[in-house]
Amino acid sequence: MKTVIFAAAAAAAFSAPAFAQDAAPFTGPRAGVTVGYDSVEDFKDGVSYGVSAGYDVALTPSITFGPEVTLGDSTADADVVGAEVSRDLAASVRLGYILNPQVLLFGKVGYANTRFEGSNTNNGASLEGVRFGGGLEYAFNGNAYISAEYQRTEYENEGSRDAGVVSIGFRF
């Protein structure tokens, strides 16, 4: 009986470091810059750009989970009503599946708040909504990555937003 308990304890002790190593390229804190195509309902399409930060933990050797925050802006505007998209804040959770040691497939969902401002005035409004999406992340090595993702935002009162963004970043 002691042998079985000792063997189980030894297996647990040696599997924990191996478990962390399997998901290593996709765990820990990360930060990056984003740029992409932005399509806001009733606006001219534009370019979105910004920064993102997150933290991923390994739930299993193949599954990661963690929070992410983004701060962005856009060149999308509406000439007819004289408005433009201003800052965009989002807080999401991300669930990932490791396809191989360099590729992570992920989905995310969270809260978004986008500021719209008048082009010729100081008037503006903020819309809140749910942001969801998914994509792929490719790890160049233990620190650098590039990702491509689709994002959809459904605003609470009206409208929606679609974006396709590419991110380049580093894990710390």
Secondary structure, DSSP 8 states (H G I E B T S, - for coil): -HHHHHHHHHHHHHHHHHHHHHTGGG-EEEEEEEEEEEEETTSB-EEEEEEEEEEEEESSSSEEEEEEEEEEEE--EETTTTEEEEEEEEEEEEEEEEEETTEEEEEEEEEEEEEEEESSSS-EEEEEEEEEEEEEEEESSSSEEEEEEEEEEEESSS-EEEEEEEEEEEE-
